[in-house]
C-alpha cells in the first residue's frame, strides 16, 4: 500500500520502546509548519467543499488523500513555492509535511505521479467560494485579531507567469499555431495544404526579431504582413471546416484557442487602423488575461488578476478580484461593508490610498463618522484636536508600511508573484491559498514571538 491515513494506521501501531511517530508529531507541533497547521480550519473548509469531493477514485479505489489532506496540500503548494512534481518529491521525504496532510507514505513505495496535485487543484478550483471560505478562516482567527474597527485597503496586481506580450509576438504566435494545425489536419485528410506566404513572412519575422531597436516603420510593416497572413490562414481554416466538418475533430483546448485567435485578429485589425479596442487579449493560451495599467515607474503595465484587499490587524482578505481592470477608488463602501460583515464590528477608522479620496467617499465617511487618512480639502479647522491629526498620520503610516509590506511578502515568499496556471479557476485558487498561507504564517510568527516574550518575562 502506497499511502495510509494516520487515523487508519494509528490503532494498529505496535508498542515500542521508542515511538518514533509520536516523537515526529511532537516535533511537528512546535515547528513552523505545525503552528501554521493549528491555525488552519481544514475540517471546516472541507465541509464547505464536501459536495465536490469524490467518494471513490475514478478507478474505483479510495481517494489517495483524505479530504482535509487535499486542502492542506493546496496550502503546501504556495508555502514551498515548488512545482507540482517538486512538491510531491518533497512530500515523499518529509514526515512533517505528511503529518500536515494527514497521511503516511511508505518509503519503499513513494508517490511518483506529480499530476495528483494538478488533478486536485482542477477539481477544487471551480467550486471555490472565496467569501464563504474567508468567513471560515476569520472565525478561526477572530480571537487573535485586534483593531477590528480599522479598515485598511489597497489594490495590487498578482501577475501571471507570462512573457511580455507585444502585438507582433501575439500575431506571430497565432499564425504559427494555426498554420501547424492546418498542416496536421490536411495531412490526416490527404489534402494539399492551401498556399500562403507563411515561409516568406516567417523569414521577415525572424529578421525583425533580430533587430535591436526596430524603427516604427519596420514594426508597422511587419504588423501589416502578419495581419494579412493571419486573416488568410483563418479563411483557409474556415474553408477546411466547411468542406470536411464531420472528419475534423478538435479538443476543447484547440477549439478554445481558435476562438481566441479569431478575436485576436479582429482586435489587432482595429488596433492597426487606430480604433479603440476593449478587453484586449494578450495571450492565446490564456485569453482571459488583460493588461492592467498601474502607472508605476518601473512597470507601467502588468498582466494578471487585479485584487482589492482589506486588512484587519495585518491579516489580508480578498474583497474583490477580477482579471479585468477596475477602479478600486469606487469600492470604499464595499470594503467597509465587507469588513463589518466579517467582524460584526462597526468600522470607525479607514486607511486608504489617495485614489479612494473622492468626494463621494469623503461624504460617506463623514455621514458615518469614520476617521480617514485622506488629506483634508480646504483650510484646517481651528477647533480640530491634535489627537485627530495624530490618528490620521498613524493610519496613513500603517497603510503605507503594513499593507504594502504584505503585498511584497506574499509575492516574494508565497508564490503569488508570477502565478503559473493554465486557466482562470486554477489561477484564482493558487492566489487564494497563497494569500492565506501568508496570513497563517504571520499569525504563527506572532504566537511564537509572544511565547518567547512570556518565557523571558517569567525568567526575569
TIMI-768365 format. One record per residue (C-alpha): residue number from 1; residue in one letter; chain; x negated, y, z negated. Coordinates in pm, 1 decimal, padded with zeros to 6 digits. Last residue first. Layout:
ATOM  pos  code  unit        xx        yy        zz
ATOM  NUM     A     A         X         Y         Z
...
This chain:
ATOM  pos  code  unit        xx        yy        zz
ATOM  460     X     A  -01334.7   03768.3  -03462.5
ATOM  459     X     A  -01264.0   03406.1  -03365.2
ATOM  458     X     A  -00891.4   03475.1  -03352.2
ATOM  457     X     A  -00945.9   03777.5  -03129.8
ATOM  456     X     A  -01177.4   03578.6  -02904.5
ATOM  455     X     A  -00922.5   03298.2  -02881.9
ATOM  454     X     A  -00639.8   03544.2  -02802.5
ATOM  453     X     A  -00846.7   03710.7  -02529.3
ATOM  452     X     A  -00927.9   03374.4  -02371.7
ATOM  451     X     A  -00558.4   03276.7  -02376.9
ATOM  450     X     A  -00453.7   03611.4  -02225.0
ATOM  449     X     A  -00714.6   03577.5  -01948.2
ATOM  448     X     A  -00589.1   03225.2  -01868.6
ATOM  447     X     A  -00229.0   03343.2  -01855.0
ATOM  446     X     A  -00321.0   03633.2  -01628.0
ATOM  445     X     A  -00515.6   03403.5  -01394.3
ATOM  444     X     A  -00214.9   03170.2  -01371.1
ATOM  443     X     A   00012.2   03466.1  -01290.3
ATOM  442     X     A  -00216.7   03576.0  -01006.1
ATOM  441     X     A  -00246.4   03219.1  -00873.1
ATOM  440     X     A   00133.7   03186.4  -00873.0
ATOM  439     X     A   00170.6   03513.1  -00679.7
ATOM  438     X     A  -00092.9   03405.9  -00423.7
ATOM  437     X     A   00092.4   03073.7  -00388.5
ATOM  436     X     A   00398.9   03291.7  -00327.0
ATOM  435     X     A   00259.8   03492.1  -00035.9
ATOM  434     X     A   00108.0   03191.1   00141.9
ATOM  433     X     A   00422.5   02979.9   00093.0
ATOM  432     X     A   00640.3   03241.0   00264.1
ATOM  431     X     A   00394.4   03316.6   00545.8
ATOM  430     X     A   00347.1   02948.2   00627.3
ATOM  429     X     A   00727.7   02907.3   00627.6
ATOM  428     X     A   00770.9   03205.9   00861.8
ATOM  427     X     A   00504.7   03088.1   01107.1
ATOM  426     X     A   00660.3   02742.3   01121.8
ATOM  425     X     A   01003.0   02891.4   01194.2
ATOM  424     X     A   00866.0   03134.3   01455.8
ATOM  423     X     A   00697.3   02865.9   01664.3
ATOM  422     X     A   00349.0   02729.6   01736.6
ATOM  421     X     A   00162.5   02834.8   01423.1
ATOM  420     X     A  -00178.5   02974.1   01329.6
ATOM  419     X     A  -00132.4   03266.9   01090.3
ATOM  418     X     A  -00409.0   03526.6   01103.4
ATOM  417     X     A  -00440.9   03697.0   00764.1
ATOM  416     X     A  -00184.9   03469.5   00598.7
ATOM  415     X     A  -00434.1   03200.3   00493.6
ATOM  414     X     A  -00436.0   03256.5   00116.2
ATOM  413     X     A  -00772.1   03419.8   00040.4
ATOM  412     X     A  -00823.6   03709.6   00282.4
ATOM  411     X     A  -00464.9   03784.6   00383.8
ATOM  410     X     A  -00305.0   03738.1   00042.6
ATOM  409     X     A  -00574.0   03931.1  -00145.5
ATOM  408     X     A  -00571.6   04215.4   00107.1
ATOM  407     X     A  -00195.8   04254.3   00081.9
ATOM  406     X     A  -00211.5   04237.8  -00298.7
ATOM  405     X     A  -00467.0   04519.4  -00300.9
ATOM  404     X     A  -00233.6   04747.9  -00108.7
ATOM  403     X     A   00035.6   04693.8  -00371.2
ATOM  402     X     A  -00193.0   04713.9  -00675.2
ATOM  401     X     A  -00404.4   05010.0  -00564.0
ATOM  400     X     A  -00198.8   05262.2  -00366.2
ATOM  399     X     A   00132.5   05170.1  -00527.0
ATOM  398     X     A  -00011.6   05180.1  -00877.2
ATOM  397     X     A  -00172.5   05521.1  -00812.9
ATOM  396     X     A   00156.2   05664.3  -00687.0
ATOM  395     X     A   00336.4   05536.3  -00996.5
ATOM  394     X     A   00070.3   05689.1  -01222.8
ATOM  393     X     A   00089.4   06028.5  -01047.9
ATOM  392     X     A   00467.4   06034.4  -01061.8
ATOM  391     X     A   00467.1   05946.0  -01431.3
ATOM  390     X     A   00214.6   06222.2  -01505.2
ATOM  389     X     A   00429.5   06482.4  -01328.1
ATOM  388     X     A   00737.3   06363.6  -01519.5
ATOM  387     X     A   00549.2   06371.0  -01851.3
ATOM  386     X     A   00429.0   06726.9  -01789.2
ATOM  385     X     A   00788.0   06847.4  -01807.7
ATOM  384     X     A   00964.6   07026.6  -01524.7
ATOM  383     X     A   01126.9   07350.4  -01655.6
ATOM  382     X     A   00938.0   07584.1  -01422.2
ATOM  381     X     A   01047.7   07399.0  -01110.8
ATOM  380     X     A   00768.1   07326.1  -00858.4
ATOM  379     X     A   00820.2   07512.3  -00535.4
ATOM  378     X     A   00966.8   07337.7  -00229.8
ATOM  377     X     A   00969.3   06970.8  -00142.2
ATOM  376     X     A   00815.4   06749.5  -00410.4
ATOM  375     X     A   00562.0   06489.6  -00301.8
ATOM  374     X     A   00724.0   06149.5  -00348.8
ATOM  373     X     A   00613.2   05940.4  -00648.9
ATOM  372     X     A   00973.2   05873.3  -00745.8
ATOM  371     X     A   01190.3   05891.3  -01057.7
ATOM  370     X     A   01538.3   05747.4  -01005.3
ATOM  369     X     A   01838.5   05930.8  -01148.5
ATOM  368     X     A   02085.4   05752.6  -00914.1
ATOM  367     X     A   02200.8   06067.9  -00732.3
ATOM  366     X     A   01843.6   06197.5  -00714.5
ATOM  365     X     A   01712.8   05869.3  -00573.2
ATOM  364     X     A   01982.8   05859.8  -00304.0
ATOM  363     X     A   01919.1   06223.9  -00207.5
ATOM  362     X     A   01544.8   06158.7  -00172.3
ATOM  361     X     A   01621.0   05852.1   00040.5
ATOM  360     X     A   01847.0   06051.8   00274.3
ATOM  359     X     A   01598.4   06340.3   00295.6
ATOM  358     X     A   01306.2   06121.3   00399.4
ATOM  357     X     A   01030.6   06010.2   00159.6
ATOM  356     X     A   01008.1   05643.5   00270.2
ATOM  355     X     A   00729.1   05720.1   00520.5
ATOM  354     X     A   00534.8   05883.4   00233.6
ATOM  353     X     A   00462.7   05543.5   00078.7
ATOM  352     X     A   00656.3   05400.3  -00213.5
ATOM  351     X     A   00657.7   05386.5  -00592.8
ATOM  350     X     A   01007.2   05394.9  -00742.2
ATOM  349     X     A   01123.9   05435.1  -01101.4
ATOM  348     X     A   01465.3   05385.1  -01266.7
ATOM  347     X     A   01566.4   05048.6  -01116.8
ATOM  346     X     A   01854.4   04893.8  -01311.0
ATOM  345     X     A   01773.3   04547.4  -01447.4
ATOM  344     X     A   01950.0   04229.0  -01331.2
ATOM  343     X     A   01609.4   04108.7  -01211.3
ATOM  342     X     A   01679.4   03961.3  -00868.1
ATOM  341     X     A   01994.9   04159.5  -00783.1
ATOM  340     X     A   01827.1   04478.7  -00909.7
ATOM  339     X     A   01523.9   04408.6  -00691.4
ATOM  338     X     A   01744.2   04353.6  -00385.2
ATOM  337     X     A   01946.5   04669.8  -00446.6
ATOM  336     X     A   01635.1   04884.5  -00485.4
ATOM  335     X     A   01470.6   04742.6  -00172.5
ATOM  334     X     A   01793.9   04777.6   00027.8
ATOM  333     X     A   01820.1   05146.4  -00072.0
ATOM  332     X     A   01461.0   05210.0   00033.4
ATOM  331     X     A   01505.3   05034.9   00370.0
ATOM  330     X     A   01508.1   05330.1   00611.3
ATOM  329     X     A   01137.7   05401.6   00569.7
ATOM  328     X     A   01056.4   05042.9   00675.2
ATOM  327     X     A   01112.1   05137.6   01038.8
ATOM  326     X     A   01132.1   04817.8   01241.0
ATOM  325     X     A   00912.1   04633.5   01492.5
ATOM  324     X     A   01043.1   04293.3   01597.5
ATOM  323     X     A   00890.7   03977.3   01449.2
ATOM  322     X     A   01101.1   04041.7   01140.8
ATOM  321     X     A   01073.9   04035.9   00763.7
ATOM  320     X     A   01281.0   04192.6   00488.5
ATOM  319     X     A   01262.2   04197.0   00108.4
ATOM  318     X     A   00980.3   03944.1   00068.5
ATOM  317     X     A   00872.4   03926.8  -00295.8
ATOM  316     X     A   00536.0   04029.4  -00439.7
ATOM  315     X     A   00419.1   03995.0  -00800.7
ATOM  314     X     A   00216.5   04292.5  -00934.6
ATOM  313     X     A   00466.0   04376.2  -01210.3
ATOM  312     X     A   00754.5   04352.7  -00963.5
ATOM  311     X     A   00652.0   04417.7  -00603.2
ATOM  310     X     A   00878.3   04467.1  -00303.5
ATOM  309     X     A   00766.7   04357.0   00038.9
ATOM  308     X     A   00863.9   04475.0   00388.8
ATOM  307     X     A   00724.0   04227.6   00639.3
ATOM  306     X     A   00619.3   04274.1   01003.5
ATOM  305     X     A   00552.0   03937.6   01164.3
ATOM  304     X     A   00274.3   03916.8   01421.4
ATOM  303     X     A   00072.5   04122.7   01666.6
ATOM  302     X     A  -00105.3   04436.9   01552.2
ATOM  301     X     A  -00153.6   04769.8   01731.4
ATOM  300     X     A  -00358.1   05071.9   01618.9
ATOM  299     X     A  -00637.9   04871.3   01463.2
ATOM  298     X     A  -00944.6   05060.6   01339.0
ATOM  297     X     A  -00780.3   05396.2   01272.7
ATOM  296     X     A  -00443.4   05256.5   01177.4
ATOM  295     X     A  -00130.8   05363.1   01369.1
ATOM  294     X     A   00073.0   05053.1   01289.7
ATOM  293     X     A   00226.3   04976.1   01629.2
ATOM  292     X     A   00365.4   04621.9   01608.9
ATOM  291     X     A   00334.4   04439.5   01943.4
ATOM  290     X     A   00590.3   04157.4   01962.9
ATOM  289     X     A   00575.4   03783.1   01902.3
ATOM  288     X     A   00884.6   03580.0   02001.4
ATOM  287     X     A   00727.6   03466.3   02330.4
ATOM  286     X     A   00484.9   03231.5   02154.3
ATOM  285     X     A   00303.2   03031.4   02425.3
ATOM  284     X     A   00391.5   03288.1   02691.6
ATOM  283     X     A   00220.5   03552.6   02479.1
ATOM  282     X     A   00258.2   03932.6   02471.3
ATOM  281     X     A   00630.1   03961.1   02548.4
ATOM  280     X     A   00762.0   04315.5   02537.6
ATOM  279     X     A   01086.1   04372.0   02348.8
ATOM  278     X     A   01157.9   04697.9   02534.2
ATOM  277     X     A   01001.8   04817.7   02860.0
ATOM  276     X     A   01022.4   05181.1   02973.1
ATOM  275     X     A   00953.7   05227.0   03343.9
ATOM  274     X     A   00618.5   05330.5   03491.8
ATOM  273     X     A   00648.8   05105.2   03800.1
ATOM  272     X     A   00381.8   04871.3   03658.1
ATOM  271     X     A   00584.3   04847.8   03337.3
ATOM  270     X     A   00898.9   04754.6   03527.7
ATOM  269     X     A   00712.7   04480.8   03718.2
ATOM  268     X     A   00544.0   04367.7   03397.0
ATOM  267     X     A   00880.0   04327.6   03223.5
ATOM  266     X     A   01040.8   04130.2   03505.8
ATOM  265     X     A   00738.4   03904.0   03549.5
ATOM  264     X     A   00710.7   03848.8   03172.9
ATOM  263     X     A   01080.1   03755.9   03152.7
ATOM  262     X     A   01033.7   03496.8   03427.3
ATOM  261     X     A   00726.0   03362.1   03249.1
ATOM  260     X     A   00921.6   03330.5   02921.0
ATOM  259     X     A   01191.9   03125.1   03092.6
ATOM  258     X     A   00922.2   02900.5   03238.8
ATOM  257     X     A   00768.2   02862.4   02891.4
ATOM  256     X     A   01094.1   02748.7   02735.4
ATOM  255     X     A   01143.3   02488.7   03008.6
ATOM  254     X     A   00790.2   02359.7   02957.8
ATOM  253     X     A   00838.4   02329.8   02580.2
ATOM  252     X     A   01174.8   02154.5   02620.3
ATOM  251     X     A   01007.5   01901.1   02847.4
ATOM  250     X     A   01072.8   01909.0   03219.5
ATOM  249     X     A   01229.2   01653.9   03452.8
ATOM  248     X     A   01230.8   01719.8   03827.0
ATOM  247     X     A   01398.6   01448.3   04036.3
ATOM  246     X     A   01759.6   01569.7   03997.2
ATOM  245     X     A   01662.8   01930.5   04089.6
ATOM  244     X     A   01463.8   01842.7   04402.3
ATOM  243     X     A   01565.0   02112.1   04654.9
ATOM  242     X     A   01696.6   02380.1   04419.2
ATOM  241     X     A   01413.5   02320.9   04171.7
ATOM  240     X     A   01149.3   02335.2   04443.0
ATOM  239     X     A   01295.2   02660.3   04577.7
ATOM  238     X     A   01292.1   02813.1   04228.5
ATOM  237     X     A   00926.3   02712.2   04188.3
ATOM  236     X     A   00838.2   02879.1   04518.3
ATOM  235     X     A   01011.0   03199.7   04409.0
ATOM  234     X     A   00830.3   03195.9   04072.6
ATOM  233     X     A   00498.9   03143.8   04252.8
ATOM  232     X     A   00571.1   03438.2   04485.7
ATOM  231     X     A   00657.9   03671.7   04198.2
ATOM  230     X     A   00343.6   03567.4   04011.5
ATOM  229     X     A   00129.6   03634.0   04319.4
ATOM  228     X     A   00279.6   03981.3   04369.0
ATOM  227     X     A   00227.3   04072.7   04004.2
ATOM  226     X     A  -00125.5   03935.7   04007.1
ATOM  225     X     A  -00213.7   04140.8   04313.9
ATOM  224     X     A  -00065.8   04459.3   04167.4
ATOM  223     X     A  -00242.3   04400.5   03835.3
ATOM  222     X     A  -00573.3   04352.0   04019.1
ATOM  221     X     A  -00533.1   04691.1   04191.5
ATOM  220     X     A  -00420.6   04872.0   03875.8
ATOM  219     X     A  -00722.6   04749.4   03685.7
ATOM  218     X     A  -00957.7   04842.3   03968.4
ATOM  217     X     A  -00805.6   05193.2   03989.9
ATOM  216     X     A  -00836.5   05233.9   03613.9
ATOM  215     X     A  -01205.5   05155.9   03636.4
ATOM  214     X     A  -01348.5   04838.8   03488.0
ATOM  213     X     A  -01585.0   04872.5   03193.3
ATOM  212     X     A  -01782.5   04551.5   03151.7
ATOM  211     X     A  -01678.0   04387.9   03474.3
ATOM  210     X     A  -01685.5   04007.7   03451.6
ATOM  209     X     A  -01307.1   03986.5   03412.1
ATOM  208     X     A  -01258.9   04174.9   03741.3
ATOM  207     X     A  -01477.5   03928.0   03932.8
ATOM  206     X     A  -01287.0   03637.3   03777.7
ATOM  205     X     A  -00952.0   03795.1   03870.0
ATOM  204     X     A  -01067.8   03855.0   04228.9
ATOM  203     X     A  -01177.1   03490.8   04260.4
ATOM  202     X     A  -00842.8   03370.4   04118.7
ATOM  201     X     A  -00655.0   03610.0   04350.4
ATOM  200     X     A  -00820.9   03448.6   04652.9
ATOM  199     X     A  -00750.5   03095.2   04529.1
ATOM  198     X     A  -00382.7   03174.3   04446.2
ATOM  197     X     A  -00304.6   03336.4   04781.2
ATOM  196     X     A  -00004.5   03111.6   04832.9
ATOM  195     X     A   00096.5   02809.9   05042.0
ATOM  194     X     A   00351.8   02563.8   04911.2
ATOM  193     X     A   00202.7   02236.6   04779.2
ATOM  192     X     A   00286.6   01953.0   05019.6
ATOM  191     X     A   00539.1   01707.8   04883.2
ATOM  190     X     A   00482.8   01354.8   04751.2
ATOM  189     X     A   00725.1   01418.0   04466.3
ATOM  188     X     A   00465.8   01344.6   04197.7
ATOM  187     X     A   00207.5   01557.4   04379.7
ATOM  186     X     A   00457.9   01841.1   04420.6
ATOM  185     X     A   00537.4   01829.3   04046.0
ATOM  184     X     A   00170.5   01842.3   03944.7
ATOM  183     X     A   00085.5   02127.5   04183.1
ATOM  182     X     A   00389.8   02326.1   04069.4
ATOM  181     X     A   00286.4   02284.8   03704.2
ATOM  180     X     A  -00072.2   02394.3   03776.5
ATOM  179     X     A   00052.4   02700.2   03970.5
ATOM  178     X     A   00290.4   02792.1   03685.6
ATOM  177     X     A   00011.3   02771.5   03426.5
ATOM  176     X     A  -00242.5   02975.3   03623.8
ATOM  175     X     A   00006.3   03239.8   03733.7
ATOM  174     X     A   00141.4   03291.0   03381.1
ATOM  173     X     A  -00210.2   03300.1   03233.7
ATOM  172     X     A  -00307.1   03557.2   03499.9
ATOM  171     X     A  -00007.2   03773.7   03412.1
ATOM  170     X     A  -00095.6   03774.8   03041.4
ATOM  169     X     A  -00466.1   03841.3   03091.7
ATOM  168     X     A  -00397.1   04138.6   03322.3
ATOM  167     X     A  -00130.7   04288.9   03098.5
ATOM  166     X     A  -00361.6   04268.4   02798.2
ATOM  165     X     A  -00326.6   04047.6   02492.3
ATOM  164     X     A  -00580.3   04024.3   02210.0
ATOM  163     X     A  -00611.6   03650.4   02147.7
ATOM  162     X     A  -00358.2   03528.8   01895.7
ATOM  161     X     A  -00361.5   03384.5   01544.6
ATOM  160     X     A  -00055.9   03575.2   01424.1
ATOM  159     X     A  -00089.6   03887.1   01213.4
ATOM  158     X     A   00086.1   03949.4   00883.8
ATOM  157     X     A   00193.6   04309.9   00940.6
ATOM  156     X     A   00249.8   04528.6   00636.7
ATOM  155     X     A   00534.3   04708.3   00464.2
ATOM  154     X     A   00544.3   04878.7   00125.5
ATOM  153     X     A   00747.3   04867.5  -00193.6
ATOM  152     X     A   00704.0   04930.9  -00563.7
ATOM  151     X     A   01017.3   04911.9  -00777.6
ATOM  150     X     A   00976.9   04988.9  -01148.5
ATOM  149     X     A   01269.6   04891.0  -01374.7
ATOM  148     X     A   01126.8   04541.5  -01413.9
ATOM  147     X     A   00824.1   04680.2  -01596.0
ATOM  146     X     A   00715.7   04338.0  -01724.4
ATOM  145     X     A   00700.3   03987.7  -01578.5
ATOM  144     X     A   00612.1   03660.8  -01753.0
ATOM  143     X     A   00964.1   03582.1  -01881.1
ATOM  142     X     A   01109.4   03603.0  -01529.9
ATOM  141     X     A   00854.7   03374.8  -01362.7
ATOM  140     X     A   01071.1   03061.8  -01332.2
ATOM  139     X     A   01387.0   03259.9  -01257.8
ATOM  138     X     A   01187.7   03459.1  -01000.1
ATOM  137     X     A   01085.7   03143.1  -00813.6
ATOM  136     X     A   01444.0   03018.8  -00786.7
ATOM  135     X     A   01563.4   03359.9  -00664.7
ATOM  134     X     A   01277.8   03357.5  -00413.1
ATOM  133     X     A   01403.4   03025.0  -00279.0
ATOM  132     X     A   01756.2   03160.0  -00234.5
ATOM  131     X     A   01642.3   03474.1  -00050.7
ATOM  130     X     A   01387.6   03293.8   00168.7
ATOM  129     X     A   01625.3   03025.3   00292.6
ATOM  128     X     A   01403.9   02761.2   00454.9
ATOM  127     X     A   01606.4   02503.8   00650.6
ATOM  126     X     A   01435.5   02565.0   00987.5
ATOM  125     X     A   01089.9   02531.3   00823.5
ATOM  124     X     A   01146.7   02209.0   00627.7
ATOM  123     X     A   01130.5   01959.5   00915.9
ATOM  122     X     A   00855.8   02139.9   01106.3
ATOM  121     X     A   00646.5   02167.8   00789.3
ATOM  120     X     A   00685.7   01800.5   00701.0
ATOM  119     X     A   00583.5   01695.4   01053.1
ATOM  118     X     A   00296.9   01947.7   01052.5
ATOM  117     X     A   00157.4   01797.8   00731.7
ATOM  116     X     A   00200.1   01437.2   00847.3
ATOM  115     X     A   00013.8   01520.4   01167.7
ATOM  114     X     A  -00314.5   01472.9   00980.9
ATOM  113     X     A  -00283.8   01095.9   01020.4
ATOM  112     X     A  -00563.5   00912.0   00841.6
ATOM  111     X     A  -00422.5   00872.5   00491.4
ATOM  110     X     A  -00662.0   00668.6   00280.3
ATOM  109     X     A  -00663.8   00288.0   00241.8
ATOM  108     X     A  -00961.7   00188.6   00027.0
ATOM  107     X     A  -00923.7   00499.2  -00188.6
ATOM  106     X     A  -00555.1   00411.2  -00256.9
ATOM  105     X     A  -00374.4   00742.8  -00276.1
ATOM  104     X     A  -00191.7   00844.9  -00594.9
ATOM  103     X     A   00106.2   01076.5  -00565.8
ATOM  102     X     A   00277.5   01364.8  -00749.1
ATOM  101     X     A   00165.6   01639.4  -00509.0
ATOM  100     X     A  -00042.2   01822.4  -00773.4
ATOM   99     X     A  -00156.4   01480.7  -00902.1
ATOM   98     X     A  -00293.5   01410.5  -00554.4
ATOM   97     X     A  -00459.3   01751.2  -00551.7
ATOM   96     X     A  -00628.4   01674.4  -00881.3
ATOM   95     X     A  -00740.9   01331.6  -00756.8
ATOM   94     X     A  -00927.0   01492.6  -00468.5
ATOM   93     X     A  -01073.3   01262.4  -00200.5
ATOM   92     X     A  -00769.1   01176.9   00010.4
ATOM   91     X     A  -00624.8   01527.6  -00037.6
ATOM   90     X     A  -00940.6   01681.3   00106.5
ATOM   89     X     A  -00906.5   01473.1   00423.3
ATOM   88     X     A  -00535.2   01552.2   00442.4
ATOM   87     X     A  -00605.1   01926.5   00411.6
ATOM   86     X     A  -00879.9   01912.6   00675.1
ATOM   85     X     A  -00646.9   01741.3   00922.2
ATOM   84     X     A  -00376.2   02004.0   00865.0
ATOM   83     X     A  -00628.6   02287.4   00892.0
ATOM   82     X     A  -00769.6   02435.6   00574.0
ATOM   81     X     A  -00689.3   02755.4   00383.3
ATOM   80     X     A  -00700.8   02562.0   00056.6
ATOM   79     X     A  -00422.2   02753.8  -00117.4
ATOM   78     X     A  -00244.9   02819.3   00213.2
ATOM   77     X     A  -00191.2   02440.9   00273.3
ATOM   76     X     A  -00161.9   02346.0  -00093.7
ATOM   75     X     A   00173.4   02526.2  -00127.1
ATOM   74     X     A   00319.4   02323.8   00162.2
ATOM   73     X     A   00184.5   02007.4  -00003.0
ATOM   72     X     A   00371.9   02100.8  -00322.3
ATOM   71     X     A   00692.8   02122.2  -00115.7
ATOM   70     X     A   00627.9   01771.9   00019.1
ATOM   69     X     A   00539.2   01648.9  -00328.4
ATOM   68     X     A   00868.3   01773.5  -00473.8
ATOM   67     X     A   01044.2   01547.4  -00224.2
ATOM   66     X     A   00821.0   01249.7  -00295.0
ATOM   65     X     A   00558.7   01185.8  -00026.5
ATOM   64     X     A   00534.2   00885.4   00210.2
ATOM   63     X     A   00908.7   00868.9   00273.6
ATOM   62     X     A   01042.7   00514.5   00220.7
ATOM   61     X     A   01025.3   00286.0   00521.7
ATOM   60     X     A   01277.0   00254.4   00806.6
ATOM   59     X     A   01053.7   00367.4   01094.4
ATOM   58     X     A   01204.6   00719.6   01076.4
ATOM   57     X     A   01119.2   00722.3   00700.5
ATOM   56     X     A   01417.1   00693.1   00474.9
ATOM   55     X     A   01637.7   00922.5   00268.9
ATOM   54     X     A   01542.2   01216.5   00488.0
ATOM   53     X     A   01513.6   01556.4   00316.8
ATOM   52     X     A   01729.9   01835.2   00457.3
ATOM   51     X     A   02020.4   01800.4   00212.5
ATOM   50     X     A   01782.0   01841.1  -00079.9
ATOM   49     X     A   01645.1   02178.5   00034.1
ATOM   48     X     A   01776.1   02389.2  -00255.2
ATOM   47     X     A   01721.1   02091.0  -00485.5
ATOM   46     X     A   01356.3   02076.4  -00377.6
ATOM   45     X     A   01305.4   02436.3  -00486.3
ATOM   44     X     A   01447.3   02348.8  -00828.6
ATOM   43     X     A   01216.6   02048.5  -00865.0
ATOM   42     X     A   00911.5   02242.2  -00742.4
ATOM   41     X     A   00956.0   02528.3  -00988.3
ATOM   40     X     A   00590.9   02641.3  -00956.2
ATOM   39     X     A   00423.4   02787.7  -01265.6
ATOM   38     X     A   00301.2   02454.6  -01405.6
ATOM   37     X     A   00144.8   02373.3  -01067.3
ATOM   36     X     A  -00052.7   02700.6  -01076.6
ATOM   35     X     A  -00195.2   02608.1  -01415.8
ATOM   34     X     A  -00284.4   02263.3  -01285.5
ATOM   33     X     A  -00460.0   02404.3  -00979.5
ATOM   32     X     A  -00658.0   02644.7  -01196.0
ATOM   31     X     A  -00767.4   02357.1  -01419.4
ATOM   30     X     A  -00640.0   02304.9  -01775.3
ATOM   29     X     A  -00361.7   02059.9  -01681.4
ATOM   28     X     A  -00578.8   01881.4  -01423.8
ATOM   27     X     A  -00837.9   01793.9  -01689.8
ATOM   26     X     A  -00566.1   01626.3  -01897.4
ATOM   25     X     A  -00425.4   01450.4  -01591.0
ATOM   24     X     A  -00770.1   01322.1  -01498.3
ATOM   23     X     A  -00823.0   01197.6  -01851.5
ATOM   22     X     A  -00488.3   01017.5  -01844.3
ATOM   21     X     A  -00579.8   00857.7  -01512.2
ATOM   20     X     A  -00915.2   00747.5  -01653.5
ATOM   19     X     A  -00765.9   00560.7  -01949.0
ATOM   18     X     A  -01086.2   00442.2  -02111.4
ATOM   17     X     A  -01033.5   00147.5  -02342.8
ATOM   16     X     A  -00785.4   00001.9  -02100.8
ATOM   15     X     A  -00413.9  -00065.3  -02107.7
ATOM   14     X     A  -00285.4  -00186.8  -01771.6
ATOM   13     X     A  -00090.9   00055.6  -01550.5
ATOM   12     X     A   00250.1  -00088.0  -01465.6
ATOM   11     X     A   00459.6   00186.9  -01629.7
ATOM   10     X     A   00256.3   00457.1  -01447.3
ATOM    9     X     A   00293.6   00308.7  -01099.5
ATOM    8     X     A   00634.9   00436.6  -00996.7
ATOM    7     X     A   00616.4   00781.9  -01157.9
ATOM    6     X     A   00274.6   00842.0  -01001.9
ATOM    5     X     A   00414.7   00779.4  -00656.2
ATOM    4     X     A   00215.3   00524.3  -00461.9
ATOM    3     X     A   00035.7   00573.6  -00133.5
ATOM    2     X     A  -00143.7   00335.9   00105.7
ATOM    1     X     A   00000.0   00000.0   00000.0
